[in-house]
Amino acid sequence: MNDHTEPGRRPPRYRALFAKLKRRHVFKVAMVYGATAFLVLAAVELVYEVVDLPAALITILTAFAFLGFPLAVAFAWRFEITADGVRRIPPPAEGEIEAIASASRRERWPAGFLALAGLFLLVGGVGGAWLARKQASSNPAETSAEASGPSNLEAPGTVQLFNAGLMASLHGRNGDAIQAFTAALEIERRPEILDARSRAYLEVDRNDEAVSDAEEAVALEPDNPAYLNNRAWAYREVGRDADALADLNRALSLDPGLEDARLNRATLLRTMERHEEAVADFTYIIEARPENAAGYFNRASALQAAGRTEKAVADLERFIELTGNARLEARARERIARWEGQE
């Protein structure tokens, strides 16, 4: 079979059609569209559990990706994008189509193969998103704890339930979070899940249950400073300040740079009227992050309580320099005026 069209002869219709498609960059658009749709839908498939995407959104994206393909091809057939904007594709010059059609297979076929690859990628992306849609319809945050039990062969695994609980907590849905964490704990009692459920309990004022979970998490992993810090928070909520302080001391001996524990200890020491110790913790936080405006504001309160008004005012003035919040600036200036008036 001859690879070229003989000069002076019209190319076969199918080859002329392919030449027109190539000239109008339809093959290239099909490849780019298919690859882009595949990447977007694959990303949706990968992250829908992590970011708690609703199943309906996956359906909408899939439909747009599928229906947009013929629209993109039709657009490429009629228009082209240039430096001057979008314009209609002009008619071919005399002999242009014949020249493209008469090129060798090596020059003609790659464009067609690219278009086929784009189509396959589009189909693959739509298929993957459809499977993700089926999985999303059984999101553990929307099902009961009984349906998520280990006896259910289709129940989501511990990690999936844990992630669903974390996302529900992040969005303020603490009831859903507790439900997901509880289902996960029915499969396996892991300290990170107990710690997370403890924090969710605290958010809804179920403090005794929070203490119980925090104590079990620490029992399973006694040298984890984050779990000790969370148990200290739970202890404070039930009035066990001495136990809370012991946990915070232990957490900071394990990880002196754990700022959350350092801040919690400083705040606790202030409520216990151990102001100089609170000042020392706030100073540690400021030295670690000198541009942290909140650190100066908090230390100012501890300094004032310790009777060191001049240094407290200096901290508030530094706070005013760093914060960009006009309301907080006004609040700090009111404190300065009040403290200086008390001297």
C-alpha positions as CSV (number, residue, x, y, z in Angstrom):
1,M,0.0,0.0,0.0
2,N,1.4,3.4,-1.0
3,D,2.1,5.7,1.9
4,H,1.6,8.9,-0.1
5,T,-1.1,10.4,-2.2
6,E,0.1,10.8,-5.8
7,P,0.4,14.4,-6.9
8,G,-2.6,15.8,-8.7
9,R,-5.0,13.2,-7.1
10,R,-7.5,14.0,-4.4
11,P,-6.8,12.1,-1.2
12,P,-9.4,9.5,0.1
13,R,-12.2,11.0,2.1
14,Y,-11.1,9.6,5.4
15,R,-7.6,10.9,4.9
16,A,-8.9,14.3,3.9
17,L,-11.1,14.4,7.1
18,F,-8.1,13.5,9.3
19,A,-6.1,16.2,7.5
20,K,-8.8,18.8,8.4
21,L,-8.8,17.6,12.0
22,K,-5.1,17.8,12.3
23,R,-5.0,21.3,10.7
24,R,-7.6,22.5,13.1
25,H,-5.7,21.0,16.1
26,V,-8.7,18.9,17.0
27,F,-6.4,15.9,17.8
28,K,-4.3,18.1,20.1
29,V,-7.3,19.5,21.9
30,A,-8.7,15.9,22.4
31,M,-5.4,14.8,24.0
32,V,-5.1,17.8,26.3
33,Y,-8.7,17.7,27.4
34,G,-8.6,14.0,28.0
35,A,-5.4,14.2,30.0
36,T,-6.6,17.2,32.1
37,A,-10.0,15.5,32.8
38,F,-8.2,12.3,33.9
39,L,-5.9,14.2,36.3
40,V,-8.8,16.2,37.8
41,L,-11.0,13.2,38.3
42,A,-8.1,11.1,39.6
43,A,-7.4,13.8,42.1
44,V,-11.0,13.8,43.2
45,E,-10.9,10.0,43.5
46,L,-7.8,10.2,45.7
47,V,-8.9,13.0,48.1
48,Y,-12.7,12.7,48.4
49,E,-12.4,10.8,51.7
50,V,-9.8,13.2,53.1
51,V,-11.7,16.4,52.4
52,D,-15.1,14.9,52.9
53,L,-16.4,15.6,49.4
54,P,-20.1,14.9,48.9
55,A,-21.0,12.1,46.5
56,A,-23.1,14.6,44.4
57,L,-20.1,16.7,43.7
58,I,-18.2,13.7,42.2
59,T,-21.3,13.0,40.0
60,I,-21.4,16.7,38.8
61,L,-17.6,16.8,38.0
62,T,-17.9,13.5,36.1
63,A,-20.8,14.7,34.1
64,F,-19.1,18.0,33.2
65,A,-15.9,16.1,32.2
66,F,-17.8,13.7,29.9
67,L,-20.2,16.3,28.4
68,G,-17.4,18.9,27.9
69,F,-15.4,16.6,25.6
70,P,-17.6,17.0,22.5
71,L,-18.0,20.7,23.2
72,A,-14.2,21.1,23.3
73,V,-13.8,19.2,20.1
74,A,-16.5,21.3,18.4
75,F,-14.9,24.5,19.6
76,A,-11.5,23.4,18.2
77,W,-13.1,22.6,14.9
78,R,-14.4,26.2,14.5
79,F,-12.1,28.4,16.5
80,E,-8.5,28.9,17.5
81,I,-6.9,30.8,20.3
82,T,-4.2,33.3,19.2
83,A,-2.3,36.1,20.8
84,D,-5.0,38.4,19.6
85,G,-7.8,36.4,21.2
86,V,-10.3,33.8,19.9
87,R,-11.0,33.8,16.1
88,R,-12.6,31.6,13.6
89,I,-10.3,29.3,11.7
90,P,-9.8,30.6,8.2
91,P,-10.4,28.3,5.2
92,P,-7.5,26.2,4.1
93,A,-5.1,27.5,1.4
94,E,-5.2,25.9,-2.0
95,G,-3.6,22.5,-1.7
96,E,-3.1,22.7,2.1
97,I,-5.4,19.7,2.9
98,E,-3.8,17.6,0.1
99,A,-0.4,18.4,1.4
100,I,-1.3,17.3,5.0
101,A,-3.1,14.2,3.7
102,S,-0.2,13.2,1.4
103,A,2.3,13.2,4.3
104,S,3.9,9.9,5.4
105,R,2.3,7.7,8.0
106,R,5.1,8.8,10.4
107,E,3.9,12.3,10.1
108,R,0.2,11.6,10.1
109,W,-0.4,9.0,12.7
110,P,1.1,10.5,15.9
111,A,-1.7,13.1,16.1
112,G,-4.4,10.4,15.8
113,F,-2.7,8.3,18.4
114,L,-2.5,11.3,20.8
115,A,-6.2,11.9,20.3
116,L,-7.0,8.2,21.1
117,A,-4.8,8.5,24.2
118,G,-6.8,11.5,25.3
119,L,-10.0,9.6,24.8
120,F,-8.8,6.6,26.7
121,L,-7.6,8.9,29.6
122,L,-11.0,10.6,29.6
123,V,-12.8,7.2,29.8
124,G,-10.4,6.1,32.5
125,G,-11.0,9.2,34.6
126,V,-14.7,9.0,34.3
127,G,-14.6,5.3,35.2
128,G,-12.5,6.0,38.3
129,A,-14.7,8.8,39.4
130,W,-17.7,6.6,39.0
131,L,-16.2,4.0,41.3
132,A,-15.3,6.8,43.8
133,R,-18.9,7.9,43.6
134,K,-20.1,4.5,44.6
135,Q,-17.7,4.5,47.6
136,A,-18.6,8.0,48.6
137,S,-22.3,7.0,48.9
138,S,-21.3,4.9,51.9
139,N,-19.4,7.6,53.7
140,P,-18.9,6.5,57.3
141,A,-19.8,9.9,58.7
142,E,-23.3,9.4,57.3
143,T,-23.9,5.8,58.4
144,S,-24.7,4.5,61.8
145,A,-22.1,2.9,64.1
146,E,-23.9,-0.4,63.8
147,A,-23.4,-0.5,60.0
148,S,-19.8,0.3,60.5
149,G,-19.1,-2.6,62.9
150,P,-16.4,-5.2,62.2
151,S,-19.1,-7.9,61.3
152,N,-20.1,-5.9,58.2
153,L,-18.0,-7.1,55.3
154,E,-18.5,-3.8,53.5
155,A,-17.7,-1.6,56.5
156,P,-15.0,1.0,56.1
157,G,-11.7,0.2,57.7
158,T,-10.2,1.8,60.8
159,V,-8.1,4.4,58.9
160,Q,-11.1,5.5,56.7
161,L,-13.3,5.9,59.8
162,F,-10.5,7.8,61.6
163,N,-10.0,10.2,58.7
164,A,-13.8,10.7,58.4
165,G,-13.9,11.6,62.1
166,L,-11.0,14.0,61.8
167,M,-12.7,15.8,58.9
168,A,-16.0,16.0,60.8
169,S,-14.1,17.5,63.7
170,L,-12.4,20.0,61.4
171,H,-15.9,21.1,60.2
172,G,-17.3,21.4,63.7
173,R,-19.5,18.3,63.3
174,N,-18.4,16.8,66.6
175,G,-21.4,14.4,66.9
176,D,-20.4,12.8,63.6
177,A,-16.8,12.8,64.6
178,I,-17.5,10.9,67.8
179,Q,-19.7,8.4,65.9
180,A,-16.9,7.7,63.4
181,F,-14.2,7.5,66.1
182,T,-16.4,5.1,68.1
183,A,-16.9,2.9,65.0
184,A,-13.2,2.8,64.5
185,L,-12.5,1.9,68.1
186,E,-14.9,-1.0,67.8
187,I,-12.5,-2.4,65.2
188,E,-9.3,-1.5,66.9
189,R,-8.5,0.5,70.1
190,R,-5.6,2.7,69.0
191,P,-4.3,5.6,71.1
192,E,-4.5,8.2,68.3
193,I,-8.3,7.4,67.9
194,L,-8.9,7.6,71.6
195,D,-7.0,10.9,71.8
196,A,-9.1,12.3,68.9
197,R,-12.4,11.2,70.4
198,S,-11.3,12.7,73.8
199,R,-10.9,16.1,72.1
200,A,-14.2,15.7,70.4
201,Y,-15.9,14.9,73.7
202,L,-14.3,18.1,75.2
203,E,-15.8,20.2,72.4
204,V,-19.3,19.0,73.4
205,D,-18.7,19.2,77.2
206,R,-18.7,15.4,77.8
207,N,-15.7,15.9,80.0
208,D,-15.8,12.7,82.1
209,E,-15.8,10.6,78.8
210,A,-13.0,12.8,77.5
211,V,-10.9,12.1,80.6
212,S,-11.5,8.3,80.3
213,D,-10.4,8.3,76.6
214,A,-7.4,10.5,77.3
215,E,-6.3,8.2,80.2
216,E,-6.6,5.1,78.0
217,A,-4.6,6.8,75.2
218,V,-1.8,7.7,77.7
219,A,-1.9,4.2,79.1
220,L,-1.3,2.8,75.6
221,E,1.5,5.3,74.8
222,P,2.7,6.8,78.0
223,D,5.6,8.8,76.5
224,N,3.6,10.6,73.9
225,P,3.7,14.3,74.8
226,A,0.7,15.2,72.7
227,Y,-1.5,12.7,74.5
228,L,-0.2,14.0,77.9
229,N,-1.1,17.5,76.8
230,N,-4.6,16.5,75.8
231,R,-5.1,14.6,79.1
232,A,-4.0,17.7,80.9
233,W,-6.7,19.7,79.1
234,A,-9.3,17.1,80.0
235,Y,-8.1,17.1,83.7
236,R,-8.5,20.9,83.8
237,E,-12.1,20.7,82.6
238,V,-13.0,18.5,85.5
239,G,-11.1,20.6,88.1
240,R,-8.0,18.4,88.5
241,D,-5.4,21.1,88.1
242,A,-2.6,19.4,90.0
243,D,-2.9,16.3,87.7
244,A,-3.1,18.6,84.7
245,L,0.1,20.4,85.7
246,A,1.9,17.0,86.3
247,D,1.0,15.9,82.8
248,L,2.2,19.2,81.2
249,N,5.4,19.0,83.1
250,R,5.9,15.4,81.8
251,A,5.0,16.5,78.2
252,L,7.5,19.3,78.2
253,S,10.2,17.1,79.7
254,L,9.7,14.8,76.7
255,D,9.4,17.7,74.1
256,P,10.4,21.1,75.4
257,G,9.4,22.7,72.1
258,L,5.8,21.6,72.2
259,E,4.3,25.1,72.1
260,D,0.7,24.0,72.8
261,A,1.7,22.3,76.0
262,R,3.9,25.3,77.0
263,L,1.0,27.6,76.4
264,N,-1.4,25.4,78.3
265,R,1.0,25.2,81.3
266,A,1.5,29.0,81.3
267,T,-2.2,29.5,81.3
268,L,-2.7,27.0,84.1
269,L,0.1,28.5,86.2
270,R,-1.7,31.9,85.9
271,T,-4.9,30.5,87.2
272,M,-3.0,28.9,90.0
273,E,-1.5,32.4,90.7
274,R,2.1,31.2,90.0
275,H,2.7,34.2,87.9
276,E,6.5,34.2,87.7
277,E,6.5,30.6,86.4
278,A,3.8,31.6,83.9
279,V,6.0,34.5,82.8
280,A,8.9,32.1,82.3
281,D,6.8,29.9,80.0
282,F,5.5,32.8,78.0
283,T,9.0,34.1,77.6
284,Y,10.1,30.7,76.2
285,I,7.3,30.9,73.6
286,I,8.3,34.5,72.6
287,E,12.0,33.6,72.3
288,A,11.0,30.7,70.0
289,R,8.8,33.0,67.9
290,P,9.7,36.7,68.5
291,E,7.1,37.9,66.0
292,N,4.3,36.1,67.8
293,A,2.0,39.0,68.9
294,A,-0.2,36.8,71.1
295,G,2.9,35.8,73.2
296,Y,3.4,39.4,74.2
297,F,-0.2,39.9,75.0
298,N,-0.3,36.8,77.3
299,R,3.0,37.6,79.0
300,A,1.8,41.2,79.7
301,S,-1.1,39.8,81.7
302,A,1.2,37.5,83.7
303,L,3.6,40.3,84.3
304,Q,0.9,42.7,85.5
305,A,-0.4,40.0,87.9
306,A,3.1,39.6,89.2
307,G,3.3,43.3,89.9
308,R,5.7,44.2,87.1
309,T,3.6,46.8,85.4
310,E,6.3,48.6,83.5
311,K,7.4,45.4,81.7
312,A,3.7,44.5,81.2
313,V,3.1,47.8,79.4
314,A,6.2,47.3,77.3
315,D,4.8,43.9,76.2
316,L,1.5,45.5,75.2
317,E,3.3,48.2,73.2
318,R,5.2,45.5,71.4
319,F,1.9,43.6,70.8
320,I,0.4,46.8,69.3
321,E,3.4,47.0,66.9
322,L,2.9,43.4,65.7
323,T,-0.8,42.9,65.6
324,G,-2.8,44.0,62.6
325,N,-6.1,43.9,64.4
326,A,-7.5,47.3,65.2
327,R,-10.0,45.9,67.8
328,L,-7.2,44.2,69.7
329,E,-5.0,47.3,69.4
330,A,-7.8,49.3,71.1
331,R,-8.1,46.6,73.8
332,A,-4.4,46.7,74.5
333,R,-4.4,50.5,74.7
334,E,-7.3,50.4,77.2
335,R,-5.3,48.0,79.4
336,I,-2.2,50.2,79.2
337,A,-4.3,53.2,80.4
338,R,-5.9,51.2,83.2
339,W,-2.6,49.7,84.4
340,E,-0.8,53.0,84.3
341,G,-3.6,54.7,86.2
342,Q,-3.3,52.1,89.0
343,E,0.3,53.0,89.7
